Amino acid sequence: MTDIYEVVLNKKQLDFEVELPGSKSVTNRALLMAALSSEDAELTGVLFSDDSRHFIQCLIDLGYNVTVDESSKKVRIKSEKGIVPNDVQTINVGSAGTAARFLPAMLAIKKGGEYIINCSDQMKKRPMKILLDVLEQQGAKITYLGENGHLPVKINTFGLKGGTIKIKGDISSQFISALLMVASYCEDDVTIEIEEELTSKPYIDITLNMMKGFGVEVINNNYKTFTIKKGQVYNLNKYTIEADISSACYFFAMPLLAGGSGIVKNVRKDCLQGDIKFLEIIERLGAKVTYIPDGVKVEADKNMEFAGIDVDMNDICDQVMTLSAIAPFATSNTIIRNIENLKYKETNRLEATITELNKMGIKADYYEDGIIIYNGVPTKSEVETYDDHRMAMAFSLVGLRTEGIKILNPSCTKKTFEKYFEVFDTIIK
């Protein structure tokens, strides 16, 4: 793909069906639990993207016997009975936030290990200190090889003690998911106490539901504390990964902006992923949402008018940019609340969203703990994506109603959905 993608202004009613890749969130959790499983594991419906390939390669580098079949979307991992095979190893997590947060916690359960964790320049900017401080308190020795509180690091591991763990919950839920997934492998029972309000609770729900499905019980006290008994092990034999709802949301939004209908296949109302709640926002804006036997159908009239909304998106913060791309076309202003944690994603997504909207002539600004977007008429613009896959995918939606929208560095979508713009083209061209 070239380094610029120009969106074709849509002039027709949409009528499409799409089938999406597997969920990144579910794929990378399943990979970690499969690596710790007491029996050989086979994963189907696996997402193959930049993030998941880095995760898989890290497991291979750590000595796991991993068989990969991208054509059939399968990964098989031979059981090591909860043990990390290699005692000494260097791995590279790339820009994968889940790998960067999950793997240090998994490595820390090893006794007598020494590991170097490298990463991309983008990942070097993302916070790690909260998790790494906990791992040190639990017995690991962390040596920073660059900036304090960030990757790359060297970890000397001596097992995790367990007991009471206190951790802030308002920066990234990935820190808490990482600790939850390895807690039963600690030397003692674990109680995780959350300080500050826990962000992105639906991602914690994914972790808890998958852990339970694979044999590890967690007592959840209203997201304030989590208690895990030691000695529980994962029993993961065969598991199918559901479609990626975060990626589906861009296609849920398309009929609202362009008119017509779209079907996203293999989406269930009872799926694990919290971003399914974005459909409630689409309905509030006036689209018709219908669950059908093989997915979900979204319908809207062409050039439909809809009012702006005031909405708390802390639970589905990955879709803030999606709503931000829709908001200029509303008949009134849109306020998105409780999303300060977006500052700590692949880029500062709050600042990036405001900047790119302003560039296309739409007034947007910080508003309390979120942003306010004023309705208006976007003008042609080159959208900087900041090497952030979600900026690229979300802002492509503006081009459905505005001529001259160009997406810079569109290949950054390879992080989670490398064929996004190919699929996008089949719908609008």
TAHUVEN-V974963 format. One record per run of one state. SS is the DSSP state (H for helix, E for strand, L for the rest). FROM is the first residue (numbers start at 1). TO is the last residue. If there is no record, write none. Layout:
SS/FROM/TO ; SS/FROM/TO
This chain:
L/1/3 ; E/4/6 ; L/7/13 ; E/14/19 ; L/20/21 ; E/22/22 ; L/23/23 ; H/24/36 ; L/37/40 ; E/41/44 ; L/45/49 ; H/50/61 ; L/62/65 ; E/66/69 ; H/70/72 ; L/73/73 ; E/74/77 ; L/78/87 ; E/88/92 ; L/93/96 ; H/97/107 ; L/108/110 ; E/111/118 ; L/119/120 ; H/121/124 ; L/125/128 ; H/129/137 ; L/138/140 ; E/141/144 ; L/145/152 ; E/153/158 ; L/159/162 ; E/163/168 ; L/169/172 ; H/173/185 ; L/186/189 ; E/190/195 ; L/196/200 ; H/201/213 ; L/214/218 ; E/219/221 ; L/222/224 ; E/225/228 ; L/229/237 ; E/238/240 ; L/241/242 ; E/243/243 ; L/244/244 ; H/245/258 ; L/259/259 ; E/260/265 ; L/266/273 ; H/274/284 ; L/285/287 ; E/288/292 ; L/293/294 ; E/295/300 ; L/301/309 ; E/310/312 ; L/313/313 ; H/314/327 ; L/328/333 ; E/334/337 ; L/338/339 ; H/340/344 ; L/345/348 ; H/349/359 ; L/360/363 ; E/364/367 ; L/368/369 ; E/370/373 ; L/374/380 ; E/381/383 ; L/384/388 ; H/389/400 ; L/401/404 ; E/405/408 ; L/409/409 ; H/410/415 ; L/416/419 ; H/420/428 ; L/429/429
